Amino acid sequence: MSPVVQQKGEKFTFNSKYLLFILTILCTIFMILCYITDFSANALNYAVGFIVTPFEKGISETGYYLANRAEQIATIKELLAENDELKARVDELTVENTLLQQDKYELISLRELYNLDSEYSSYEMTGARVISRSAGNWYSTFIIDKGASDGIEIDMNVMAGGGLVGRVTATGAHWAQVKSIIDDDSFVSSQILSNSDILMVNGSLEMYKDGIISFSQLVDSDDEVHIGDKVVTSNISDKYLPGILIGYIDSINPDSNNITKSGTLTPAVDFEHISDVLVIMKVKPGADIE
């Protein structure tokens, strides 16, 4: 039997004392090599470089990626929060701007009424606000927030902006209805301011789509009336006090009878935008002929 190995049946065995001897010899050789050369360091470095480094690189790159993603997510959350704040601020500024514009328009309207009140200072007036209007694009008829309890009476004249709006046609305790001069059923006895020639101003919602209404029955035998001349309420009007500006001559055409003229005029009031009015606290007495 060999002193190194022995065989028992089918099994192969190796004597432990010989294994210990071989391992001792190998360790001694490795120790000598490690002492003489840099074998162990090189082998270790090689093993680390071949096995450990790729894992460290992967772990490092994964860490950087996750850190960057975390920063990006945090940044996105901050941006979304800032965006929500900015949207809210924009909404606030939009509301503030709308209110400022409304105040501006109301101030302009009140200034116009003030100037109108100064121009017609001989009349006692009271201010009122429009609270509703008839269907359509124009203020042909509308309701104001003052009525009989405020001294408002039927046929009182109503003004706004540059001149005559219309007259009161119905009243309640705290409201009044106004029919404007552009209404189809409106007729105003008027005159040319420069020479007092009489004419009749006729309302027309269809014509006011172009910003004009018509006039008729103008006697101008001397051809003294020109485009741009002012038209005011006449002294003979039974519903309207005299001298209130209605508008300006826009066109003049001779009638077929060669005696009178007709044409169009541009109203002094913007009947598309009326918010505040002045009511003249006086009713002109006279027969109901208009």
C-alpha positions in Angstrom: 0.0 0.0 0.0 1.2 3.4 -0.8 2.3 5.6 2.1 0.5 8.6 0.5 -2.8 7.1 -0.6 -4.7 4.0 0.2 -7.7 2.5 -1.4 -10.5 0.8 0.5 -12.9 -0.8 -1.8 -14.1 1.8 -4.3 -13.4 4.8 -2.3 -10.3 7.1 -2.7 -8.9 8.7 0.4 -6.0 11.0 1.2 -4.2 10.8 4.5 -4.7 14.0 6.5 -1.1 14.2 7.8 0.2 14.3 4.3 -2.4 17.0 3.4 -1.2 19.1 6.3 2.4 18.6 5.2 1.6 19.7 1.6 -0.3 22.8 2.8 2.5 23.7 5.1 5.0 23.5 2.2 2.7 25.7 0.0 2.2 28.3 2.7 6.0 28.4 3.3 6.6 28.9 -0.4 3.9 31.7 -0.6 5.4 33.4 2.5 8.8 33.4 0.9 7.4 34.7 -2.4 5.5 37.4 -0.6 8.6 38.4 1.3 10.8 38.4 -1.7 8.4 39.8 -4.3 5.1 41.9 -4.5 3.2 38.8 -5.6 0.4 39.0 -3.0 -0.3 42.7 -3.6 -0.4 42.3 -7.3 -2.6 39.2 -7.1 -4.9 41.0 -4.6 -5.0 44.1 -6.8 -5.7 42.0 -9.8 -8.5 40.2 -8.0 -10.0 43.5 -6.8 -9.7 45.0 -10.2 -11.3 42.1 -11.9 -14.1 41.3 -9.5 -14.7 44.1 -7.0 -14.1 47.2 -9.1 -17.0 46.6 -11.6 -19.4 46.1 -8.7 -18.2 49.3 -7.0 -18.5 51.1 -10.3 -22.0 49.9 -10.8 -23.0 50.7 -7.2 -21.4 54.2 -7.5 -23.2 54.9 -10.8 -26.5 53.7 -9.4 -26.0 55.9 -6.4 -25.2 59.0 -8.5 -28.3 58.2 -10.7 -30.6 57.9 -7.7 -29.2 61.0 -6.1 -29.6 63.0 -9.4 -33.2 61.6 -9.7 -34.0 62.6 -6.2 -32.7 66.1 -6.8 -34.6 66.3 -10.1 -37.8 65.1 -8.4 -37.3 67.7 -5.6 -36.7 70.4 -8.2 -39.8 69.4 -10.1 -41.9 69.5 -6.9 -40.5 73.0 -6.1 -41.2 74.2 -9.7 -44.8 72.8 -9.6 -45.4 74.5 -6.2 -44.0 77.8 -7.6 -46.1 77.4 -10.7 -49.2 77.0 -8.6 -48.3 80.0 -6.6 -47.7 82.0 -9.8 -51.0 80.9 -11.3 -52.8 82.0 -8.1 -51.0 85.3 -8.2 -51.9 85.8 -11.9 -55.5 85.1 -11.0 -55.3 87.7 -8.2 -53.7 90.3 -10.5 -56.3 89.6 -13.2 -59.1 90.3 -10.7 -57.3 93.4 -9.4 -56.8 94.6 -13.0 -60.4 94.0 -13.8 -61.5 96.0 -10.8 -59.1 98.8 -11.6 -60.4 98.9 -15.2 -64.0 98.9 -13.9 -63.1 101.8 -11.6 -61.5 103.6 -14.5 -64.5 103.3 -16.7 -66.8 104.3 -13.9 -64.6 107.3 -13.2 -64.8 108.3 -16.9 -68.6 107.9 -16.9 -68.9 109.9 -13.7 -66.7 112.7 -15.2 -68.9 112.8 -18.3 -72.0 113.1 -16.1 -70.3 115.8 -14.1 -69.4 117.7 -17.2 -73.0 117.2 -18.5 -74.4 118.3 -15.2 -72.3 121.5 -15.3 -73.3 122.2 -18.9 -77.0 121.9 -18.1 -76.7 123.4 -14.6 -79.9 125.2 -15.0 -81.7 121.9 -14.6 -82.0 120.1 -11.3 -80.7 116.5 -11.9 -80.3 113.3 -10.0 -77.9 110.4 -10.9 -79.1 106.8 -11.4 -77.6 103.5 -12.4 -78.8 101.2 -15.1 -79.8 97.8 -13.5 -81.3 96.0 -16.5 -82.1 96.5 -20.2 -84.3 95.0 -23.0 -83.1 92.2 -25.1 -80.7 93.1 -27.9 -77.4 94.8 -28.3 -78.6 98.4 -27.7 -80.1 100.3 -24.7 -83.4 101.0 -26.5 -85.3 100.5 -23.2 -83.8 100.0 -19.8 -84.5 100.1 -16.1 -82.7 102.5 -13.6 -82.5 102.1 -9.8 -84.5 105.1 -8.9 -88.2 105.6 -9.0 -91.3 107.4 -7.6 -89.9 107.3 -4.1 -86.9 109.3 -5.3 -89.1 111.9 -7.1 -88.9 110.3 -10.6 -91.9 110.9 -12.8 -93.0 109.8 -16.2 -91.7 111.9 -19.2 -88.7 113.2 -17.2 -85.7 113.6 -19.6 -82.7 111.3 -19.2 -79.2 112.1 -20.2 -75.8 110.4 -20.3 -72.4 110.8 -21.9 -72.7 113.6 -24.4 -76.4 114.3 -24.4 -80.0 113.1 -24.6 -80.7 109.4 -23.9 -84.5 109.4 -23.8 -87.3 109.8 -21.3 -89.0 108.0 -18.4 -92.0 106.0 -19.6 -92.9 104.0 -16.4 -92.1 104.2 -12.7 -92.2 102.0 -9.6 -91.3 102.8 -6.0 -87.6 102.2 -6.5 -87.2 101.8 -10.3 -88.1 103.6 -13.5 -88.2 102.5 -17.2 -86.5 104.7 -19.8 -87.2 104.6 -23.6 -84.3 105.9 -25.6 -84.3 108.0 -28.7 -83.0 105.2 -30.8 -86.1 103.0 -30.1 -88.3 102.4 -33.2 -91.2 104.2 -31.5 -89.2 107.3 -30.6 -89.8 110.7 -32.3 -88.1 113.8 -31.0 -89.0 117.3 -32.2 -85.5 118.9 -32.7 -83.7 121.9 -34.3 -80.4 122.7 -35.8 -78.4 124.6 -33.1 -76.8 127.1 -35.5 -80.0 128.4 -37.2 -82.9 126.9 -35.3 -84.3 125.1 -38.3 -86.8 122.5 -37.2 -86.6 118.8 -37.9 -87.9 115.5 -36.6 -85.5 112.9 -35.2 -86.7 109.3 -35.7 -85.4 106.3 -33.8 -84.4 103.1 -35.7 -82.7 100.1 -34.1 -81.9 98.8 -37.6 -80.1 101.9 -38.6 -78.3 102.1 -35.2 -76.4 99.0 -36.2 -74.3 101.5 -38.2 -74.3 104.0 -35.4 -76.8 106.4 -36.9 -80.5 107.2 -36.8 -82.6 109.2 -39.2 -84.2 112.7 -39.3 -86.9 114.1 -41.6 -89.0 117.2 -42.2 -86.0 119.6 -42.2 -86.8 122.9 -44.0 -83.5 124.3 -45.2 -84.4 126.5 -48.1 -81.1 128.5 -47.8 -78.9 125.4 -47.6 -77.4 126.5 -44.3 -77.3 123.1 -42.7 -74.1 121.1 -43.2 -72.7 117.8 -42.1 -71.4 118.0 -38.6 -74.0 120.6 -37.4 -75.3 120.0 -33.9 -78.9 118.9 -33.4 -80.7 119.7 -30.1 -84.2 119.4 -28.7 -86.5 122.1 -29.9 -88.6 124.6 -28.0 -91.8 123.2 -29.4 -91.1 119.6 -28.2 -93.8 118.6 -25.7 -91.8 115.8 -24.1 -88.3 117.2 -24.1 -86.8 120.3 -22.5 -85.1 122.6 -25.1 -81.5 122.8 -25.9 -80.4 119.2 -25.0 -77.8 117.9 -27.5 -79.1 114.9 -29.5 -76.3 114.4 -32.1 -74.6 115.6 -35.2 -75.8 115.7 -38.9 -74.3 112.8 -40.8 -75.9 113.1 -44.2 -78.5 115.3 -45.9 -80.7 114.5 -48.9 -83.5 116.6 -50.5 -86.9 115.0 -50.4 -88.9 114.4 -53.6 -91.2 117.4 -52.8 -88.1 119.7 -53.1 -89.3 121.5 -50.0 -88.0 119.4 -47.1 -84.8 117.4 -46.5 -84.1 114.2 -44.7 -81.0 112.3 -43.7 -79.1 110.7 -40.9 -77.4 111.9 -37.7 -74.9 110.4 -35.3 -76.3 110.4 -31.7 -74.1 112.0 -29.0 -74.7 109.1 -26.7 -73.1 105.6 -27.1 -76.2 103.5 -26.8 -74.2 100.3 -26.7 -72.6 101.3 -23.4 -74.7 103.0 -20.8 -74.2 102.4 -17.1 -75.0 105.7 -15.3 -77.5 108.4 -16.3 -78.8 111.8 -15.1 -82.5 112.3 -14.8 -83.7 115.9 -15.1 -86.1 116.4 -12.2 -88.6 118.4 -14.3 -91.4 117.5 -16.6 -92.1 119.8 -19.6 -95.9 120.5 -19.7 -97.6 120.2 -23.1 -99.9 118.2 -25.2 -99.1 114.6 -26.0 -98.4 115.0 -29.7 -95.1 112.9 -30.0 
